[in-house]
Amino acid sequence: MRLEKGDDRAVRKKLGDRLFPPRYDFNGMLENQANETVNGVRELVDWLKQGANLPLDKIAASEQRADQIRHEMEQLLQDAFSTPFDRQDIYSVSRQMDQVLNFSYSTAVEMTAFKVAPDPAIHRMAQSLLEGVIVLASGVHMMHHTVRDAQGMIRQIRKHAHEIEDTYIESIALLFLQDDAIMAIKKREIYHHLRDAGRSLNSTVDILHRIIMALA
């Protein structure tokens, strides 16, 4: 019986798993980190909706939990003889998700320090980021599903990342028309963090796409 390309790859993977069984659940760790990334960005959105006046404890706690997951994963990557897919991709997708949450937390920290109130641009970028990471988490959970399912999610994530970039450019253009130069500088820093979070989201989906295509 002749094996198709996908069948042959599946047979070789099963054989490899028997010879060198993975010791650690890296898929599960990435799923946990993706879930925590959603939690952290949702905490940011909720914090903004409440006027950005509350303590940052919930956002900080979520960022710390995600950091712990990532650090443990990196240590296990050094010990693992085999991984479910390329170990550099595991490291990279984890690192980029970490950046999404780091920039989200930095947004809240600097808004508090600079006494910047949330405006429509900040709300829009944060909401687009949340919608993007929600789809990203679904994509991480579905890495072994069909390429067609994955392609749809990847397009959605990129759409949200582009929304953040577009909002950033439009908002910066309006910011430069304001008379209050000091506030414009402060807000530009906040906008910049949210744009960087969106770019990290875009980088994450590029790596995720590569992983899914390799697993197909």
C-alpha positions in Angstrom: 0.0 0.0 0.0 1.4 3.4 -1.0 1.4 6.1 1.7 0.5 9.7 0.9 3.0 12.4 2.0 0.9 13.3 5.1 0.5 9.6 6.0 4.2 8.9 5.7 5.0 11.9 7.9 2.5 10.6 10.5 4.0 7.1 10.5 7.5 8.5 10.9 6.4 10.8 13.8 4.8 7.8 15.6 7.9 5.8 15.1 10.0 8.7 16.4 7.8 9.0 19.5 8.2 5.4 20.3 12.0 5.5 20.0 12.4 8.9 21.7 9.2 9.6 23.7 8.8 13.2 24.8 9.3 13.6 28.6 7.5 16.9 28.9 4.2 18.3 27.8 5.4 21.3 25.8 2.0 21.6 24.1 0.3 21.8 27.4 2.7 24.4 28.6 2.2 26.6 25.6 -1.5 26.3 26.0 -1.3 27.4 29.7 0.9 30.4 28.7 -1.6 31.3 25.9 -4.5 31.1 28.4 -2.6 33.3 30.9 -1.8 35.8 28.1 -5.5 36.1 27.5 -6.1 36.6 31.2 -3.5 39.3 31.5 -4.7 41.3 28.4 -8.3 40.9 29.7 -7.3 42.3 33.0 -5.8 45.3 31.2 -9.0 45.9 29.2 -11.1 45.7 32.4 -8.7 48.0 34.2 -9.0 50.6 31.4 -12.8 50.3 31.4 -12.8 51.1 35.1 -10.9 54.3 34.5 -7.3 53.1 35.0 -7.4 54.2 38.6 -7.3 50.8 40.4 -4.1 49.0 41.6 -2.3 46.9 39.0 -2.2 43.8 41.2 -4.3 41.6 38.8 -2.4 42.5 35.7 1.0 42.1 37.5 -0.1 38.7 38.9 -1.1 37.4 35.5 2.2 38.6 34.0 4.2 36.8 36.7 2.3 33.6 36.3 3.0 33.7 32.5 6.6 34.4 33.2 6.8 31.4 35.5 5.3 29.1 32.9 7.9 30.4 30.3 10.9 30.1 32.6 10.0 26.5 33.5 9.5 25.7 29.9 12.9 27.1 29.0 14.6 25.0 31.6 12.8 21.8 30.4 13.8 22.6 26.8 17.4 22.2 27.9 16.8 18.8 29.3 14.4 17.4 26.7 15.8 14.8 24.3 12.9 15.2 21.9 10.1 17.8 21.5 6.7 17.7 19.7 8.1 20.2 17.1 11.2 22.3 16.6 12.5 23.4 20.0 13.5 26.8 18.6 9.9 27.4 17.6 8.7 26.4 21.0 11.1 28.9 22.6 10.2 31.6 20.0 6.4 31.4 20.2 6.7 31.4 24.0 9.0 34.4 24.0 6.7 36.4 21.7 3.6 35.6 23.8 5.6 36.8 26.8 6.3 40.1 25.0 2.6 40.7 24.4 1.9 40.5 28.1 5.0 42.5 29.0 4.0 45.4 26.8 0.4 45.2 28.2 1.7 45.5 31.7 4.1 48.3 30.7 1.1 50.2 29.3 -0.7 50.1 32.6 2.5 50.9 34.6 3.3 54.0 32.5 -0.3 55.2 32.4 -0.3 55.2 36.2 3.1 56.9 36.4 2.4 59.5 33.8 -1.2 60.1 35.0 -2.6 59.4 31.5 -6.3 58.6 31.4 -7.6 56.1 28.8 -8.8 57.6 25.6 -10.7 56.0 22.7 -7.4 55.1 20.9 -6.1 53.3 24.0 -9.4 51.5 24.4 -9.5 50.4 20.7 -5.9 49.1 20.7 -6.4 47.2 23.9 -9.6 45.7 22.7 -8.1 44.6 19.4 -5.2 43.1 21.3 -7.6 41.1 23.5 -9.6 39.8 20.5 -6.3 38.8 18.9 -4.9 36.9 21.8 -8.2 35.1 22.3 -8.0 33.7 18.8 -4.2 33.1 19.3 -5.0 30.9 22.3 -7.5 28.9 20.3 -4.8 28.5 17.6 -2.3 27.2 20.2 -4.9 24.7 21.4 -5.6 23.6 17.8 -2.0 23.2 16.5 -2.6 19.6 15.5 -6.0 20.3 13.8 -6.4 20.8 10.1 -4.5 23.5 8.2 -7.8 24.9 6.9 -9.0 25.6 10.5 -5.6 27.1 11.4 -5.5 29.3 8.3 -8.8 31.0 9.3 -7.6 31.7 12.8 -4.3 33.1 11.5 -6.1 35.5 9.3 -8.2 36.7 12.2 -5.2 37.2 14.4 -3.4 39.2 11.7 -6.5 41.3 11.2 -6.5 42.3 14.9 -2.8 43.1 14.8 -3.3 45.3 11.7 -6.2 47.1 13.5 -3.8 48.0 16.3 -1.2 49.3 13.8 -3.9 51.3 12.0 -5.3 52.8 15.2 -1.7 53.7 16.3 -1.0 55.6 13.1 -4.3 57.5 13.1 -4.0 58.4 16.8 -0.4 59.6 16.5 -1.4 61.8 13.6 -4.2 63.4 15.7 -1.9 63.6 18.7 0.5 65.8 16.8 -2.3 68.3 16.3 -2.8 68.9 20.0 -1.6 72.0 21.8 -0.5 70.2 24.9 3.0 68.9 23.9 3.7 67.3 27.2 0.5 65.2 27.2 1.2 64.3 23.5 4.6 62.9 24.5 3.1 60.9 27.4 0.3 59.5 25.2 2.8 58.6 22.4 4.6 56.4 24.9 1.4 54.6 25.8 0.4 54.2 22.2 3.8 52.8 21.4 3.6 50.1 24.0 0.2 48.9 22.7 1.6 49.0 19.1 4.6 46.9 20.2 2.2 44.4 21.9 0.4 44.2 18.5 3.6 43.6 16.7 4.6 40.9 19.1 1.2 39.3 18.5 1.9 39.4 14.8 5.3 37.8 15.3 3.7 35.1 17.4 1.2 34.2 14.7 4.0 34.0 12.1 5.8 31.4 14.2 2.5 29.6 15.0 1.8 29.4 11.2 5.2 27.9 10.6 4.6 25.3 13.3 1.2 24.3 12.0 2.5 24.0 8.5 5.3 21.7 9.7 2.8 19.6 11.6 0.4 19.3 8.7 
